[in-house]
Amino acid sequence: MNNQDILIERFFECLINGDRPGARAIVTEASNGSVAPQTLITDLFWPTYEMVERLHRSDQLTKLSYHFATRLLRVLTDQTAMRLRLAGTTTGRTVLALSGPSDSDDLGAQMAIDLLEASGFRVNFAGGGVPTDEVMSFVNNNQPDVLLMFASAPNDLPEIRAIIDALEEIGAARKTQIVVGGGVFNRADGLAEEIGADLWASNPLDLVDSLIHDADRRAIPEQRTVGQKKKLREAA
């Protein structure tokens, strides 16, 4: 086990025990005076978040420990986001971001959104529980460049699929990319392609890289789905 893995294990233990001073101390230690906030999110917060989610799904955490962990990690994520250095220029691209209905879904999406904003994207984040017709109305009226949907649970998929199918059926916002991410897409190979998404990402850093590269039509090949290939053929 390397030093980073040990740090993640220590951080995880503090989170599930609700040890707020201990968790803050580890974040300070990981920062080491020179580590960028972006690195904290991608190398410490995200892998620990995934560990918490994995153990929660397998019933290896009590509900109390799970609540300790997700709420404390949310606070630390908020504090770290305040220190993110924003890009000097914008990408000119707009993002409407949604998540699953739970607090943990919201937390996972927030990490990605914070990094997107720091990279020059303009983001509207609605979280979970937004009716499909309201999502459709916003997309149709505002024509965002990206509709990002983060989901960690399989029961989030019917709504995501419904939104994608409805957008395809009525032909609204044909230039809007449908991008998905989160645990459920990591656990099921080919799922993003199956539901008709344009791009997918396994973690927040990959998401940012994919969207930045795709602005120049150089998306990471293994993350480009059939839906996006079809759009590019139609635009050619």
Rosetta silent file (secondary structure, phi, psi, omega in degrees, C-alpha in Angstrom):
SEQUENCE: MNNQDILIERFFECLINGDRPGARAIVTEASNGSVAPQTLITDLFWPTYEMVERLHRSDQLTKLSYHFATRLLRVLTDQTAMRLRLAGTTTGRTVLALSGPSDSDDLGAQMAIDLLEASGFRVNFAGGGVPTDEVMSFVNNNQPDVLLMFASAPNDLPEIRAIIDALEEIGAARKTQIVVGGGVFNRADGLAEEIGADLWASNPLDLVDSLIHDADRRAIPEQRTVGQKKKLREAA
SCORE:     score description
SCORE:     0.000 S_00000001
   1 L     0.000  124.222 -178.655    0.000    0.000    0.000 S_00000001
   2 L   -82.480  175.826 -175.079    1.528    3.321   -1.065 S_00000001
   3 H   -61.892  -37.121 -179.785    1.420    6.588    0.857 S_00000001
   4 H   -66.267  -40.999  177.907   -1.611    7.882   -1.061 S_00000001
   5 H   -63.166  -39.847  178.275   -3.597    4.740   -0.309 S_00000001
   6 H   -63.736  -41.482  179.166   -2.688    5.039    3.370 S_00000001
   7 H   -62.576  -42.634  178.964   -3.827    8.671    3.377 S_00000001
   8 H   -62.924  -42.259  178.430   -7.143    7.707    1.800 S_00000001
   9 H   -61.605  -43.580  179.077   -7.647    4.958    4.395 S_00000001
  10 H   -64.368  -42.524  179.708   -6.965    7.387    7.238 S_00000001
  11 H   -63.693  -43.673  177.741   -9.299    9.967    5.730 S_00000001
  12 H   -57.353  -45.785 -179.327  -11.996    7.333    5.268 S_00000001
  13 H   -61.857  -40.841  177.563  -11.753    6.305    8.925 S_00000001
  14 H   -63.627  -42.348 -177.734  -12.124    9.910   10.048 S_00000001
  15 H   -63.754  -49.600 -174.128  -15.148   10.425    7.814 S_00000001
  16 H   -71.975  -17.118  176.014  -17.113    7.339    8.866 S_00000001
  17 L   -96.152    1.227 -179.651  -16.429    8.122   12.546 S_00000001
  18 L    66.801   26.764 -177.513  -17.511   11.723   12.174 S_00000001
  19 L   -83.634   87.568 -174.948  -14.065   12.901   13.291 S_00000001
  20 H   -66.095  -48.563  178.003  -14.198   16.465   12.020 S_00000001
  21 H   -60.668  -40.432  179.932  -10.875   17.698   13.501 S_00000001
  22 H   -64.311  -42.028  179.562   -9.120   14.562   12.266 S_00000001
  23 H   -65.069  -42.219  178.441  -10.531   14.910    8.751 S_00000001
  24 H   -63.795  -37.794  179.773   -9.542   18.574    8.577 S_00000001
  25 H   -64.469  -37.983  179.356   -6.047   17.697    9.772 S_00000001
  26 H   -68.939  -38.706  176.551   -5.653   15.124    6.996 S_00000001
  27 H   -61.695  -42.401  177.579   -6.806   17.636    4.383 S_00000001
  28 H   -62.971  -43.327  178.101   -4.215   20.099    5.708 S_00000001
  29 H   -61.845  -43.515 -178.923   -1.565   17.368    5.624 S_00000001
  30 H   -67.262  -32.562  179.223   -2.511   16.385    2.073 S_00000001
  31 H   -65.975  -41.041  173.684   -2.386   20.019    0.955 S_00000001
  32 L    53.087   27.301  175.639    1.212   20.262    2.184 S_00000001
  33 L    76.431  -17.227 -174.612    1.292   23.954    1.378 S_00000001
  34 L  -134.269  -13.207 -178.957    1.648   23.397   -2.377 S_00000001
  35 L   -72.600  128.826 -177.217   -0.891   20.772   -3.499 S_00000001
  36 L   -68.459  148.313  176.466   -3.592   22.363   -5.647 S_00000001
  37 H   -56.570  -35.365  177.556   -7.228   22.156   -4.518 S_00000001
  38 H   -57.762  -39.212 -178.952   -8.015   20.372   -7.793 S_00000001
  39 H   -69.018  -37.722  175.921   -5.605   17.611   -6.781 S_00000001
  40 H   -58.910  -42.970 -178.473   -7.239   17.271   -3.370 S_00000001
  41 H   -66.119  -46.084 -174.228  -10.600   16.728   -5.043 S_00000001
  42 H   -79.814  -32.981 -173.158   -9.380   14.205   -7.614 S_00000001
  43 H  -100.760  -17.545 -179.846   -6.774   12.312   -5.555 S_00000001
  44 H  -120.422  -55.946 -175.189   -8.282   12.339   -2.045 S_00000001
  45 H   -65.281  -49.313 -174.748  -11.940   13.327   -1.960 S_00000001
  46 H   -64.602  -50.083  179.748  -13.147   11.402   -5.011 S_00000001
  47 H   -62.821  -32.386  176.761  -11.514    8.010   -4.275 S_00000001
  48 H   -70.026  -40.358  175.582  -12.673    8.234   -0.666 S_00000001
  49 H   -57.952  -44.689  179.478  -16.179    9.109   -1.823 S_00000001
  50 H   -63.740  -37.003  177.877  -16.167    6.060   -4.093 S_00000001
  51 H   -64.657  -44.780  178.789  -15.032    3.850   -1.198 S_00000001
  52 H   -60.193  -45.693 -178.759  -17.835    5.147    1.020 S_00000001
  53 H   -64.444  -41.645 -179.154  -20.396    4.565   -1.732 S_00000001
  54 H   -62.880  -44.735 -179.383  -19.125    1.062   -2.490 S_00000001
  55 H   -70.779  -33.300  177.350  -19.285   -0.043    1.150 S_00000001
  56 H   -65.468  -43.639 -179.918  -22.683    1.585    1.606 S_00000001
  57 H   -63.431  -31.155 -178.712  -24.112   -0.301   -1.389 S_00000001
  58 L   -93.786   13.290  177.538  -22.814   -3.594    0.026 S_00000001
  59 L    58.803   35.540  177.181  -24.305   -2.852    3.474 S_00000001
  60 L  -101.915    4.694  174.394  -20.887   -2.698    5.114 S_00000001
  61 L  -125.195  141.575  172.439  -21.502    0.716    6.672 S_00000001
  62 L   -71.041  159.179  178.464  -24.100    1.661    9.241 S_00000001
  63 H   -61.570  -36.689  179.361  -26.480    4.402    8.250 S_00000001
  64 H   -62.748  -46.531  179.829  -24.954    6.593   10.956 S_00000001
  65 H   -63.203  -39.030  179.484  -21.423    6.131    9.567 S_00000001
  66 H   -63.733  -42.628  178.066  -22.653    6.803    6.056 S_00000001
  67 H   -67.396  -41.338  174.514  -24.309   10.045    7.124 S_00000001
  68 H   -52.596  -51.352 -172.378  -21.212   11.070    9.082 S_00000001
  69 H   -65.343  -49.563 -174.450  -19.055   10.493    6.007 S_00000001
  70 H   -68.337  -36.944 -178.915  -21.194   12.149    3.339 S_00000001
  71 H   -73.871  -38.571  178.537  -21.992   15.245    5.380 S_00000001
  72 H   -69.327  -40.896  178.821  -18.431   15.802    6.546 S_00000001
  73 H   -65.241  -33.809  177.619  -17.058   15.254    3.051 S_00000001
  74 H   -63.213  -43.523  178.932  -19.588   17.761    1.705 S_00000001
  75 H   -61.086  -46.507 -178.204  -18.327   20.419    4.112 S_00000001
  76 H   -66.888  -35.471  176.713  -14.703   19.764    3.182 S_00000001
  77 H   -65.178  -44.166  177.553  -15.541   19.797   -0.530 S_00000001
  78 H   -58.832  -45.930 -178.419  -17.294   23.159   -0.155 S_00000001
  79 H   -64.667  -40.034 -179.952  -14.316   24.604    1.703 S_00000001
  80 H   -69.428  -37.005  179.938  -11.841   23.293   -0.855 S_00000001
  81 H   -60.613  -31.405  178.952  -13.921   24.573   -3.774 S_00000001
  82 L   -65.006  -19.184 -177.924  -13.550   28.088   -2.407 S_00000001
  83 L   -99.238   -0.756 -179.242   -9.802   27.772   -2.999 S_00000001
  84 L   -64.133  135.902  177.268  -10.000   26.593   -6.597 S_00000001
  85 L   -87.019  118.202 -177.306   -8.083   28.778   -9.003 S_00000001
  86 L   -76.340  147.452  178.201  -10.395   29.748  -11.833 S_00000001
  87 L   -61.676  144.231 -179.684   -9.185   29.604  -15.410 S_00000001
  88 L   -67.056  -26.375  178.231   -8.099   32.958  -16.783 S_00000001
  89 L  -126.950  156.056  178.810  -10.309   32.477  -19.830 S_00000001
  90 L   -93.333  158.279  176.137  -13.653   30.778  -20.312 S_00000001
  91 L   -79.949  -16.608 -174.983  -14.344   27.921  -22.686 S_00000001
  92 L    78.358    7.603 -176.493  -17.502   29.670  -23.840 S_00000001
  93 L  -106.985  142.304 -179.002  -19.418   26.458  -23.139 S_00000001
  94 E  -110.829  147.468 -176.333  -22.486   26.150  -20.902 S_00000001
  95 E  -132.413  129.332  165.766  -23.498   23.133  -18.817 S_00000001
  96 E  -102.051  119.611 -175.898  -26.791   22.141  -17.212 S_00000001
  97 E  -113.518  135.539  176.716  -25.923   19.576  -14.530 S_00000001
  98 E  -127.001  161.922  176.010  -28.295   17.180  -12.776 S_00000001
  99 E  -139.730  177.055  172.139  -27.729   14.410  -10.266 S_00000001
 100 L   -67.721  174.630 -171.942  -29.573   11.547   -8.620 S_00000001
 101 L   -77.329  -17.654 -173.678  -31.954   12.333   -5.775 S_00000001
 102 L   -84.195  162.479  176.887  -29.744   11.467   -2.791 S_00000001
 103 H   -61.176  -36.550 -179.115  -27.331   13.743   -0.914 S_00000001
 104 H   -69.707  -36.192  174.596  -24.427   11.526   -1.958 S_00000001
 105 H   -59.803  -45.384  179.930  -25.404   11.810   -5.645 S_00000001
 106 H   -60.299  -41.575 -179.829  -25.434   15.559   -5.226 S_00000001
 107 H   -64.117  -46.885  179.572  -22.005   15.450   -3.574 S_00000001
 108 H   -60.568  -42.972  178.940  -20.429   13.388   -6.343 S_00000001
 109 H   -64.818  -37.083 -177.601  -21.810   15.702   -9.005 S_00000001
 110 H   -61.030  -39.129  179.895  -20.611   18.767   -7.113 S_00000001
 111 H   -59.782  -43.197  178.565  -16.979   17.633   -7.274 S_00000001
 112 H   -65.512  -41.406 -176.580  -17.218   17.403  -11.054 S_00000001
 113 H   -67.203  -40.620  177.844  -19.020   20.722  -11.327 S_00000001
 114 H   -59.245  -41.496  179.766  -16.476   22.556   -9.180 S_00000001
 115 H   -70.403  -35.730  177.225  -13.697   21.332  -11.481 S_00000001
 116 H   -63.476  -45.087  178.935  -15.666   22.264  -14.594 S_00000001
 117 H   -61.946  -41.906  179.545  -16.176   25.801  -13.323 S_00000001
 118 H   -64.725  -22.649 -179.071  -12.489   26.098  -12.448 S_00000001
 119 L   -92.969    4.328  173.497  -11.709   25.022  -16.018 S_00000001
 120 L   101.953    8.357  175.210  -13.769   27.819  -17.565 S_00000001
 121 L   -86.461  148.727  173.389  -17.211   26.237  -18.092 S_00000001
 122 E   -99.938  119.117 -168.762  -20.364   28.110  -17.080 S_00000001
 123 E  -119.688  133.953  164.250  -22.499   25.693  -15.065 S_00000001
 124 E  -106.568  123.178 -177.025  -26.084   25.629  -13.823 S_00000001
 125 E  -114.875  117.177 -176.875  -26.429   22.885  -11.206 S_00000001
 126 E  -102.335  -11.607 -177.458  -29.943   21.725  -10.318 S_00000001
 127 E    72.589 -146.176 -176.741  -29.151   18.598   -8.290 S_00000001
 128 L  -111.068  171.785  175.107  -31.757   15.851   -8.200 S_00000001
 129 L    78.635   14.138  179.756  -35.519   15.554   -8.188 S_00000001
 130 L   -86.230  128.129 -179.375  -36.185   18.006  -11.039 S_00000001
 131 L   -58.318  144.716 -177.527  -39.211   16.987  -13.143 S_00000001
 132 H   -58.387  -39.198 -177.831  -38.372   15.842  -16.656 S_00000001
 133 H   -65.808  -31.082  177.645  -40.637   18.437  -18.271 S_00000001
 134 H   -73.010  -37.044  175.003  -38.786   21.242  -16.475 S_00000001
 135 H   -61.544  -46.563 -178.888  -35.437   19.871  -17.633 S_00000001
 136 H   -60.536  -42.509 -179.059  -36.771   19.675  -21.188 S_00000001
 137 H   -63.490  -43.461  179.999  -38.080   23.219  -21.032 S_00000001
 138 H   -63.507  -46.660 -178.831  -34.762   24.597  -19.779 S_00000001
 139 H   -61.554  -43.708 -178.316  -32.759   22.734  -22.422 S_00000001
 140 H   -65.332  -39.556 -175.958  -35.122   23.827  -25.205 S_00000001
 141 H   -81.596  -31.822 -172.960  -35.140   27.478  -24.119 S_00000001
 142 H  -107.175  -15.948  176.849  -31.478   27.883  -23.169 S_00000001
 143 L    49.097   57.361  178.222  -29.740   25.419  -25.517 S_00000001
 144 L   -64.112  152.264  177.883  -26.852   24.517  -23.173 S_00000001
 145 L   -68.940  -30.916 -175.741  -23.779   23.033  -24.831 S_00000001
 146 E  -136.401  134.198  166.732  -23.804   20.132  -22.360 S_00000001
 147 E  -109.334  109.508 -176.421  -26.493   18.328  -20.368 S_00000001
 148 E  -104.061  127.101  179.126  -24.586   16.493  -17.638 S_00000001
 149 E  -126.751  116.785  179.225  -26.328   13.816  -15.579 S_00000001
 150 E  -100.177  133.864 -179.211  -24.541   12.161  -12.657 S_00000001
 151 L  -147.037  137.753  178.269  -25.992    8.971  -11.208 S_00000001
 152 L  -110.205  -17.631 -173.883  -24.757    6.406   -8.717 S_00000001
 153 L  -117.507  146.254  178.473  -27.777    4.072   -8.485 S_00000001
 154 H   -59.097  -30.565 -177.677  -29.518    1.907  -11.112 S_00000001
 155 H   -73.138   -3.312  173.437  -32.913    3.343  -10.180 S_00000001
 156 H   -82.213  -17.747 -170.427  -31.761    6.721  -11.556 S_00000001
 157 H   -66.279  -40.068 -179.117  -31.487    5.281  -15.063 S_00000001
 158 H   -56.803  -40.193 -179.469  -35.163    5.302  -16.162 S_00000001
 159 H   -69.231  -40.302  177.964  -35.381    9.059  -15.705 S_00000001
 160 H   -62.032  -45.129  179.103  -32.068    9.653  -17.501 S_00000001
 161 H   -62.530  -39.463 -179.735  -33.179    7.448  -20.366 S_00000001
 162 H   -62.342  -40.146  179.324  -36.542    9.238  -20.496 S_00000001
 163 H   -65.683  -46.043 -179.801  -34.833   12.617  -20.816 S_00000001
 164 H   -62.193  -44.666 -179.568  -32.512   11.390  -23.570 S_00000001
 165 H   -64.076  -40.536 -178.687  -35.364    9.725  -25.466 S_00000001
 166 H   -66.575  -41.131  178.222  -37.584   12.791  -25.164 S_00000001
 167 H   -63.013  -39.696  179.027  -34.861   15.124  -26.438 S_00000001
 168 H   -67.914  -40.120 -175.242  -34.261   12.804  -29.377 S_00000001
 169 H   -66.372  -43.671 -176.031  -37.969   12.437  -30.132 S_00000001
 170 H   -91.718   -5.662  177.266  -38.802   16.138  -30.281 S_00000001
 171 L    70.219   23.444  179.915  -35.484   17.146  -31.827 S_00000001
 172 L   -79.873  140.781  171.606  -34.822   19.785  -29.183 S_00000001
 173 L    52.359   57.023 -177.845  -31.318   21.091  -28.674 S_00000001
 174 L   -63.599  -23.315 -179.784  -29.607   18.893  -31.248 S_00000001
 175 L   -87.566   -4.376  179.473  -26.278   20.600  -30.509 S_00000001
 176 L   -78.925  124.102  175.959  -26.514   19.814  -26.786 S_00000001
 177 E   -78.188  136.919  174.146  -24.165   17.008  -25.754 S_00000001
 178 E   -98.276  114.495 -175.481  -25.614   14.428  -23.388 S_00000001
 179 E  -121.570  133.623 -179.277  -22.879   13.518  -20.902 S_00000001
 180 E  -125.078  155.548  177.604  -23.208   11.007  -18.078 S_00000001
 181 E  -163.412  171.778 -179.719  -21.019   10.015  -15.167 S_00000001
 182 L   114.729  171.893 -169.876  -21.112    8.454  -11.741 S_00000001
 183 H   -57.115  -40.572 -175.078  -20.912    5.048  -10.149 S_00000001
 184 H   -64.347  -32.767  179.756  -23.643    3.232  -12.051 S_00000001
 185 H   -77.705  -26.838  175.727  -21.935    3.963  -15.377 S_00000001
 186 H   -72.302  -31.647 -174.502  -18.566    2.807  -14.039 S_00000001
 187 H   -85.467  -15.716 -176.862  -20.030   -0.492  -12.882 S_00000001
 188 L  -123.884  100.945 -178.028  -21.842   -1.380  -16.109 S_00000001
 189 L   -61.909  129.802  178.163  -19.655   -1.464  -19.180 S_00000001
 190 L    84.603   -0.649 -176.117  -21.393   -0.022  -22.235 S_00000001
 191 H   -65.725  -42.892 -179.097  -24.332    1.397  -20.276 S_00000001
 192 H   -59.541  -41.045  178.655  -23.729    5.015  -21.317 S_00000001
 193 H   -67.478  -39.402 -177.539  -23.711    3.981  -24.963 S_00000001
 194 H   -61.999  -39.007 -177.161  -26.801    1.836  -24.535 S_00000001
 195 L   -86.338   -1.575  173.399  -28.954    4.679  -23.221 S_00000001
 196 L    94.824   17.047  177.265  -27.825    7.033  -25.971 S_00000001
 197 L   -71.729  156.685  179.383  -25.403    9.366  -24.180 S_00000001
 198 L   -86.173  -41.361  179.855  -22.787   11.225  -26.208 S_00000001
 199 E  -140.551  156.645  173.145  -19.926   11.037  -23.729 S_00000001
 200 E  -139.213  160.598  178.663  -19.237    9.436  -20.370 S_00000001
 201 E  -144.211  143.739 -176.150  -16.556    9.855  -17.732 S_00000001
 202 L   -85.956  -20.269  179.841  -15.436    7.632  -14.877 S_00000001
 203 L  -155.791  168.754 -175.344  -14.392   10.449  -12.528 S_00000001
 204 H   -58.811  -39.464 -178.523  -14.444   14.272  -12.351 S_00000001
 205 H   -65.646  -42.295  176.719  -10.970   14.751  -13.829 S_00000001
 206 H   -62.817  -36.285  179.128  -11.799   12.518  -16.816 S_00000001
 207 H   -61.826  -48.852  179.563  -15.027   14.442  -17.265 S_00000001
 208 H   -60.958  -47.472 -179.158  -13.233   17.783  -17.478 S_00000001
 209 H   -60.642  -42.263 -178.600  -10.581   16.375  -19.820 S_00000001
 210 H   -63.124  -44.016 -177.345  -13.213   14.776  -22.059 S_00000001
 211 H   -71.362  -37.579  177.641  -15.248   17.962  -22.405 S_00000001
 212 H   -65.445  -45.925  179.545  -12.226   20.166  -23.004 S_00000001
 213 H   -67.182  -36.579 -176.311  -10.863   17.802  -25.657 S_00000001
 214 H   -70.793  -20.278  175.305  -14.259   17.286  -27.222 S_00000001
 215 L   -59.437  -28.046  177.225  -14.602   21.012  -27.786 S_00000001
 216 L  -103.779   13.836 -178.616  -11.997   20.404  -30.508 S_00000001
 217 L    58.314   42.054  175.398  -13.560   17.054  -31.492 S_00000001
 218 L  -129.068   42.976 -177.972  -10.666   15.155  -29.990 S_00000001
 219 L   -61.970  153.851  177.264  -12.521   13.352  -27.195 S_00000001
 220 L   -56.119  120.969 -170.514  -10.854   10.390  -25.559 S_00000001
 221 H   -53.546  -44.436 -176.001  -11.724    7.602  -28.059 S_00000001
 222 H   -72.522   -7.671  178.371  -12.859    5.013  -25.511 S_00000001
 223 H  -105.950    3.204  177.115  -15.191    7.563  -23.946 S_00000001
 224 E   -91.855  126.746 -175.866  -16.934    8.567  -27.161 S_00000001
 225 L   -98.657  174.968  179.711  -20.194    6.709  -27.556 S_00000001
 226 H   -60.181  -38.889 -179.224  -22.289    5.796  -30.576 S_00000001
 227 H   -57.032  -42.932 -179.782  -24.614    8.704  -29.900 S_00000001
 228 H   -72.749  -36.460  177.490  -21.811   11.216  -30.308 S_00000001
 229 H   -60.115  -41.051  179.644  -20.398    9.452  -33.359 S_00000001
 230 H   -62.585  -42.809 -179.507  -23.824    9.721  -34.964 S_00000001
 231 H   -64.209  -39.712  179.921  -24.008   13.439  -34.258 S_00000001
 232 H   -66.272  -37.442  177.399  -20.575   14.012  -35.755 S_00000001
 233 H   -64.003  -40.437 -179.135  -21.542   12.117  -38.909 S_00000001
 234 H   -66.716  -31.651 -177.816  -24.679   14.220  -39.240 S_00000001
 235 H   -81.511  -18.281 -175.421  -22.671   17.427  -38.823 S_00000001
 236 L   -70.214    0.000    0.000  -20.032   16.417  -41.373 S_00000001
